[in-house]
Amino acid sequence: MIKDFRALLDHTQDTMHCVAKYTGTREFIKHKSRNKTYISDEQLHAMKLCISHGIKVQVEGLDGERISQMCRCTASQSWHGGDRRKDWVWVKQRPGRCYGALNGRLPWRPQRLFKIKLLNEDGAFVEYWFALMPTTIPENSGNMDPVSKFVQVRKAPAAVALQVFSMGNIVGYTHVVPEIATSSKTGDGRHERWIVNSHIDLATWNDVYN
């Protein structure tokens, strides 16, 4: 059972994921907490940790009411005896209408959700909820394709391909379709380009086309 940050790193077989978890978590804590100088490797490794397999997000329904969506990420575990489940989600990047029709959000797919407890210098515990995700960037600055009327995204460059960030930036489900027609698979079988399916429901249609 994974009970601390050291164990989480030890259970991460992918080297890039391990490095991203370590550096991303450490930099986030140093930036957000009052412990900007004293966090050592030993202290980070010893932080108590809890793995999460989902996050409940409040979204606005079609009639303006608040409804809940449960976004799942089972990491290496199966979902009800089947394949692993890692739901595509909207991740808020910045306010305003950046990324064109995507309205400051990008579709990413979580690889791991986890919570850590940090003991501040004043003796109080602070909890941080994190997500590790491979990232995407918008094609054509996030503007819709003139023929398909869909927005497309692609795998981000290696330097920013994995990020650790607050789960609070997850703002709901999204649906993407792998773009098979244009050599969309790498040698390891993973896709590199996706079409954002904004036709999946009326709420998503309104988000993208408002």
VENDA-V216430 format. One record per pair of residues at least 12 apart in sequence whose ideal C-beta (glycine too) atoms are under 10 Angstrom apart, sorted by the first residue. I is the first residue (numbers start at 1). J is the second residue. If there is no record, write none. Layout:
{{I,J} {I,J}}
//
This chain:
{{1,51} {2,49} {2,50} {2,51} {2,114} {3,48} {3,49} {3,50} {3,51} {4,44} {4,45} {4,46} {4,47} {4,48} {4,49} {4,116} {4,117} {5,21} {5,22} {5,25} {5,26} {5,41} {5,43} {5,44} {5,45} {5,46} {5,47} {5,48} {5,49} {5,114} {5,116} {5,117} {6,41} {6,42} {6,44} {6,45} {6,46} {6,47} {6,49} {7,45} {7,49} {7,51} {8,21} {8,22} {8,25} {8,45} {8,47} {8,49} {8,51} {8,112} {8,114} {8,116} {8,132} {9,21} {9,22} {9,25} {9,44} {9,45} {10,45} {11,51} {11,75} {11,76} {11,112} {12,75} {12,76} {12,111} {12,112} {12,132} {13,76} {14,111} {14,162} {16,134} {16,158} {16,161} {16,162} {17,111} {17,112} {17,132} {17,134} {17,162} {19,162} {20,111} {20,112} {20,132} {20,133} {20,134} {20,161} {20,162} {20,163} {20,164} {21,111} {21,112} {21,114} {21,130} {21,132} {21,162} {21,164} {22,41} {22,44} {22,45} {22,164} {23,162} {23,164} {24,130} {24,131} {24,132} {24,162} {24,163} {24,164} {24,165} {25,44} {25,47} {25,49} {25,114} {25,116} {25,128} {25,130} {25,132} {25,164} {25,165} {26,39} {26,41} {26,44} {26,164} {27,164} {28,116} {28,128} {28,130} {28,163} {28,164} {28,165} {28,166} {29,43} {29,44} {29,47} {29,116} {29,118} {29,126} {29,128} {29,130} {29,164} {30,44} {32,118} {32,126} {32,128} {32,166} {33,118} {33,120} {33,121} {33,126} {33,128} {34,118} {34,120} {34,121} {34,122} {34,124} {34,126} {35,118} {35,119} {35,120} {35,121} {35,122} {35,126} {37,121} {38,120} {38,121} {39,118} {43,118} {43,119} {44,116} {44,118} {46,119} {47,115} {47,116} {47,117} {47,118} {47,119} {47,128} {48,115} {48,116} {48,117} {48,118} {48,119} {48,125} {48,127} {49,114} {49,115} {49,116} {49,117} {49,130} {50,113} {50,114} {50,115} {50,116} {50,117} {50,127} {50,129} {51,73} {51,74} {51,75} {51,77} {51,112} {51,113} {51,114} {51,115} {52,72} {52,73} {52,75} {52,110} {52,112} {52,113} {52,114} {52,115} {52,129} {52,130} {52,131} {52,167} {53,70} {53,72} {53,73} {53,74} {53,75} {53,77} {53,79} {53,85} {53,112} {53,113} {54,69} {54,70} {54,71} {54,72} {54,73} {54,74} {54,85} {54,87} {54,110} {54,113} {55,69} {55,70} {55,71} {55,72} {55,73} {55,87} {55,89} {55,110} {55,113} {55,129} {55,131} {55,167} {55,168} {55,170} {56,68} {56,69} {56,70} {56,71} {57,69} {57,70} {57,71} {57,89} {57,90} {57,167} {57,168} {57,170} {57,171} {57,172} {57,173} {58,171} {58,172} {59,90} {59,171} {59,172} {59,173} {59,203} {59,207} {60,172} {60,203} {60,206} {60,207} {61,203} {62,201} {62,202} {62,203} {62,206} {67,172} {67,203} {68,172} {69,87} {69,89} {69,170} {69,171} {69,172} {69,173} {70,87} {70,173} {71,85} {71,86} {71,87} {71,88} {71,89} {71,90} {71,110} {71,113} {71,131} {71,167} {71,170} {71,171} {71,172} {71,173} {71,174} {72,84} {72,85} {72,86} {72,87} {72,89} {72,110} {72,113} {72,173} {73,85} {73,86} {73,87} {73,89} {73,109} {73,110} {73,111} {73,112} {73,113} {73,114} {73,131} {73,132} {73,133} {73,170} {74,86} {74,87} {74,110} {74,112} {74,113} {75,110} {75,111} {75,112} {75,113} {75,114} {75,132} {76,111} {76,112} {84,111} {86,109} {86,110} {86,111} {86,112} {86,113} {86,133} {86,134} {87,109} {87,110} {87,170} {87,173} {87,174} {87,175} {88,107} {88,108} {88,109} {88,110} {88,133} {88,136} {88,173} {88,174} {88,175} {88,176} {88,194} {88,196} {88,197} {89,105} {89,106} {89,107} {89,108} {89,109} {89,110} {89,131} {89,133} {89,167} {89,169} {89,170} {89,171} {89,172} {89,173} {89,174} {90,102} {90,103} {90,104} {90,105} {90,106} {90,107} {90,108} {90,169} {90,170} {90,171} {90,172} {90,173} {90,174} {90,196} {90,204} {90,207} {91,104} {91,105} {91,106} {91,107} {91,108} {91,109} {91,110} {91,131} {91,133} {91,135} {91,136} {91,163} {91,165} {91,167} {91,169} {91,170} {91,171} {91,172} {91,174} {92,104} {92,105} {92,106} {92,165} {92,166} {92,168} {92,169} {92,170} {92,171} {92,172} {93,105} {93,106} {93,108} {93,135} {93,165} {93,169} {97,142} {98,138} {98,141} {98,142} {99,137} {99,138} {99,141} {99,142} {99,143} {99,151} {99,153} {100,138} {100,139} {100,140} {100,141} {100,142} {100,143} {100,144} {100,151} {100,208} {101,138} {101,140} {101,141} {101,142} {101,143} {101,144} {101,149} {101,150} {101,151} {101,196} {101,198} {101,207} {101,208} {101,209} {101,210} {102,138} {102,141} {102,142} {102,143} {102,144} {102,151} {102,153} {102,174} {102,196} {102,198} {102,207} {102,208} {103,142} {103,207} {103,208} {103,210} {104,142} {104,171} {105,138} {105,142} {105,169} {105,170} {105,171} {105,172} {105,174} {105,196} {105,207} {105,208} {106,133} {106,135} {106,136} {106,137} {106,138} {106,142} {106,153} {106,156} {106,174} {106,196} {107,135} {107,136} {107,138} {107,151} {107,153} {107,173} {107,174} {107,175} {107,176} {107,194} {107,196} {107,197} {108,131} {108,133} {108,134} {108,135} {108,136} {108,153} {108,156} {108,163} {108,165} {108,169} {108,170} {108,174} {108,176} {109,133} {109,134} {109,135} {109,136} {109,174} {109,176} {109,194} {110,131} {110,132} {110,133} {110,134} {110,167} {110,170} {111,131} {111,132} {111,133} {111,134} {111,162} {112,130} {112,131} {112,132} {112,133} {112,164} {113,129} {113,130} {113,131} {113,132} {113,133} {113,167} {113,170} {114,128} {114,129} {114,130} {114,131} {114,132} {114,164} {114,167} {115,127} {115,128} {115,129} {115,130} {115,167} {116,128} {116,129} {116,130} {128,166} {128,167} {128,168} {129,166} {129,167} {129,168} {129,170} {130,164} {130,165} {130,166} {130,167} {131,163} {131,164} {131,165} {131,166} {131,167} {131,168} {131,169} {131,170} {132,162} {132,163} {132,164} {132,165} {133,161} {133,162} {133,163} {133,164} {133,165} {133,169} {133,170} {134,155} {134,156} {134,161} {134,162} {134,163} {134,190} {135,153} {135,155} {135,156} {135,157} {135,160} {135,161} {135,162} {135,163} {135,165} {136,152} {136,153} {136,154} {136,155} {136,156} {136,161} {136,176} {136,192} {136,193} {136,194} {136,196} {137,153} {137,154} {137,155} {137,156} {137,157} {137,160} {137,161} {138,151} {138,152} {138,153} {138,154} {138,196} {139,151} {139,152} {139,153} {139,154} {139,179} {139,193} {139,194} {139,195} {139,196} {140,152} {142,196} {142,208} {144,196} {144,198} {144,208} {144,209} {145,195} {148,195} {149,198} {149,199} {149,208} {149,209} {150,176} {150,177} {150,179} {150,194} {150,195} {150,196} {150,197} {150,198} {150,199} {150,208} {151,176} {151,194} {151,195} {151,196} {151,197} {151,198} {151,208} {152,176} {152,177} {152,179} {152,182} {152,193} {152,194} {152,195} {152,196} {153,176} {153,179} {153,193} {153,194} {153,195} {153,196} {154,179} {154,184} {154,191} {154,192} {154,193} {154,194} {155,184} {155,186} {155,190} {155,191} {155,192} {155,193} {155,194} {171,207} {172,203} {172,204} {172,207} {173,200} {173,201} {173,203} {173,204} {174,194} {174,196} {174,197} {174,198} {174,200} {174,204} {174,207} {174,208} {175,194} {175,195} {175,196} {175,197} {175,198} {175,199} {175,200} {175,201} {175,204} {176,191} {176,193} {176,194} {176,195} {176,196} {176,197} {176,200} {177,191} {177,193} {177,194} {177,195} {177,196} {177,197} {177,200} {178,190} {178,191} {178,192} {178,193} {178,194} {178,195} {179,191} {179,192} {179,193} {179,194} {179,195} {180,193} {181,193} {196,208}}
//
